[in-house]
Amino acid sequence: MVSMLVVFCFAFSLSIYNSSHFKISLSLVW
């Protein structure tokens, strides 16, 4: 559960840096 939170926060940070990276991160996570 904690790891999922960390990954989610990391993906959120990427979204702030670049929306494209955010989509790629979601694809990798899911």
Backbone atoms as SQL, in Angstrom:
CREATE TABLE atoms (id INTEGER PRIMARY KEY, chain TEXT, resi INTEGER, resn TEXT, atom TEXT, x REAL, y REAL, z REAL);
INSERT INTO atoms VALUES
  (1, 'A', 1, 'MET', 'N', 0.840, -1.199, 0.000),
  (2, 'A', 1, 'MET', 'CA', 0.000, 0.000, 0.000),
  (3, 'A', 1, 'MET', 'C', 0.880, 1.255, 0.000),
  (4, 'A', 2, 'VAL', 'N', 1.880, 1.256, 0.862),
  (5, 'A', 2, 'VAL', 'CA', 2.772, 2.419, 0.930),
  (6, 'A', 2, 'VAL', 'C', 3.488, 2.611, -0.398),
  (7, 'A', 3, 'SER', 'N', 3.937, 1.498, -0.988),
  (8, 'A', 3, 'SER', 'CA', 4.647, 1.592, -2.265),
  (9, 'A', 3, 'SER', 'C', 3.748, 2.201, -3.338),
  (10, 'A', 4, 'MET', 'N', 2.468, 1.845, -3.303),
  (11, 'A', 4, 'MET', 'CA', 1.521, 2.384, -4.287),
  (12, 'A', 4, 'MET', 'C', 1.423, 3.896, -4.119),
  (13, 'A', 5, 'LEU', 'N', 1.410, 4.353, -2.877),
  (14, 'A', 5, 'LEU', 'CA', 1.332, 5.792, -2.609),
  (15, 'A', 5, 'LEU', 'C', 2.563, 6.501, -3.165),
  (16, 'A', 6, 'VAL', 'N', 3.724, 5.907, -2.941),
  (17, 'A', 6, 'VAL', 'CA', 4.970, 6.503, -3.433),
  (18, 'A', 6, 'VAL', 'C', 4.951, 6.589, -4.955),
  (19, 'A', 7, 'VAL', 'N', 4.515, 5.499, -5.599),
  (20, 'A', 7, 'VAL', 'CA', 4.457, 5.469, -7.065),
  (21, 'A', 7, 'VAL', 'C', 3.481, 6.523, -7.563),
  (22, 'A', 8, 'PHE', 'N', 2.343, 6.650, -6.881),
  (23, 'A', 8, 'PHE', 'CA', 1.336, 7.626, -7.295),
  (24, 'A', 8, 'PHE', 'C', 1.896, 9.043, -7.183),
  (25, 'A', 9, 'CYS', 'N', 2.576, 9.323, -6.070),
  (26, 'A', 9, 'CYS', 'CA', 3.180, 10.646, -5.875),
  (27, 'A', 9, 'CYS', 'C', 4.227, 10.913, -6.960),
  (28, 'A', 10, 'PHE', 'N', 5.003, 9.875, -7.281),
  (29, 'A', 10, 'PHE', 'CA', 6.037, 10.019, -8.302),
  (30, 'A', 10, 'PHE', 'C', 5.400, 10.333, -9.655),
  (31, 'A', 11, 'ALA', 'N', 4.316, 9.621, -9.977),
  (32, 'A', 11, 'ALA', 'CA', 3.612, 9.850, -11.242),
  (33, 'A', 11, 'ALA', 'C', 3.032, 11.266, -11.259),
  (34, 'A', 12, 'PHE', 'N', 2.525, 11.711, -10.106),
  (35, 'A', 12, 'PHE', 'CA', 1.948, 13.053, -10.022),
  (36, 'A', 12, 'PHE', 'C', 3.031, 14.098, -10.279),
  (37, 'A', 13, 'SER', 'N', 4.222, 13.871, -9.725),
  (38, 'A', 13, 'SER', 'CA', 5.335, 14.799, -9.935),
  (39, 'A', 13, 'SER', 'C', 5.689, 14.854, -11.419),
  (40, 'A', 14, 'LEU', 'N', 5.660, 13.698, -12.065),
  (41, 'A', 14, 'LEU', 'CA', 5.976, 13.658, -13.500),
  (42, 'A', 14, 'LEU', 'C', 4.924, 14.439, -14.272),
  (43, 'A', 15, 'SER', 'N', 3.662, 14.353, -13.828),
  (44, 'A', 15, 'SER', 'CA', 2.587, 15.064, -14.522),
  (45, 'A', 15, 'SER', 'C', 2.845, 16.565, -14.478),
  (46, 'A', 16, 'ILE', 'N', 3.396, 17.014, -13.357),
  (47, 'A', 16, 'ILE', 'CA', 3.708, 18.435, -13.221),
  (48, 'A', 16, 'ILE', 'C', 4.837, 18.803, -14.183),
  (49, 'A', 17, 'TYR', 'N', 5.799, 17.887, -14.338),
  (50, 'A', 17, 'TYR', 'CA', 6.925, 18.136, -15.239),
  (51, 'A', 17, 'TYR', 'C', 6.488, 18.029, -16.697),
  (52, 'A', 18, 'ASN', 'N', 5.711, 16.980, -16.999),
  (53, 'A', 18, 'ASN', 'CA', 5.244, 16.802, -18.373),
  (54, 'A', 18, 'ASN', 'C', 4.053, 15.850, -18.398),
  (55, 'A', 19, 'SER', 'N', 2.938, 16.285, -18.951),
  (56, 'A', 19, 'SER', 'CA', 1.734, 15.455, -19.002),
  (57, 'A', 19, 'SER', 'C', 1.995, 14.145, -19.748),
  (58, 'A', 20, 'SER', 'N', 2.844, 14.182, -20.762),
  (59, 'A', 20, 'SER', 'CA', 3.150, 12.975, -21.530),
  (60, 'A', 20, 'SER', 'C', 3.794, 11.929, -20.626),
  (61, 'A', 21, 'HIS', 'N', 4.737, 12.353, -19.808),
  (62, 'A', 21, 'HIS', 'CA', 5.408, 11.433, -18.892),
  (63, 'A', 21, 'HIS', 'C', 4.389, 10.847, -17.926),
  (64, 'A', 22, 'PHE', 'N', 3.405, 11.669, -17.539),
  (65, 'A', 22, 'PHE', 'CA', 2.384, 11.201, -16.599),
  (66, 'A', 22, 'PHE', 'C', 1.596, 10.049, -17.217),
  (67, 'A', 23, 'LYS', 'N', 1.199, 10.198, -18.479),
  (68, 'A', 23, 'LYS', 'CA', 0.449, 9.136, -19.167),
  (69, 'A', 23, 'LYS', 'C', 1.296, 7.876, -19.284),
  (70, 'A', 24, 'ILE', 'N', 2.568, 8.041, -19.614),
  (71, 'A', 24, 'ILE', 'CA', 3.459, 6.882, -19.741),
  (72, 'A', 24, 'ILE', 'C', 3.596, 6.180, -18.392),
  (73, 'A', 25, 'SER', 'N', 3.705, 6.966, -17.323),
  (74, 'A', 25, 'SER', 'CA', 3.856, 6.387, -15.991),
  (75, 'A', 25, 'SER', 'C', 2.612, 5.585, -15.630),
  (76, 'A', 26, 'LEU', 'N', 1.437, 6.150, -15.940),
  (77, 'A', 26, 'LEU', 'CA', 0.190, 5.437, -15.641),
  (78, 'A', 26, 'LEU', 'C', 0.158, 4.126, -16.403),
  (79, 'A', 27, 'SER', 'N', 0.574, 4.155, -17.649),
  (80, 'A', 27, 'SER', 'CA', 0.583, 2.930, -18.464),
  (81, 'A', 27, 'SER', 'C', 1.502, 1.890, -17.823),
  (82, 'A', 28, 'LEU', 'N', 2.664, 2.334, -17.343),
  (83, 'A', 28, 'LEU', 'CA', 3.607, 1.400, -16.723),
  (84, 'A', 28, 'LEU', 'C', 3.033, 0.854, -15.423),
  (85, 'A', 29, 'VAL', 'N', 2.395, 1.719, -14.641),
  (86, 'A', 29, 'VAL', 'CA', 1.829, 1.288, -13.356),
  (87, 'A', 29, 'VAL', 'C', 0.692, 0.305, -13.576),
  (88, 'A', 30, 'TRP', 'N', -0.192, 0.630, -14.515),
  (89, 'A', 30, 'TRP', 'CA', -1.339, -0.241, -14.751),
  (90, 'A', 30, 'TRP', 'C', -0.929, -1.406, -15.642);
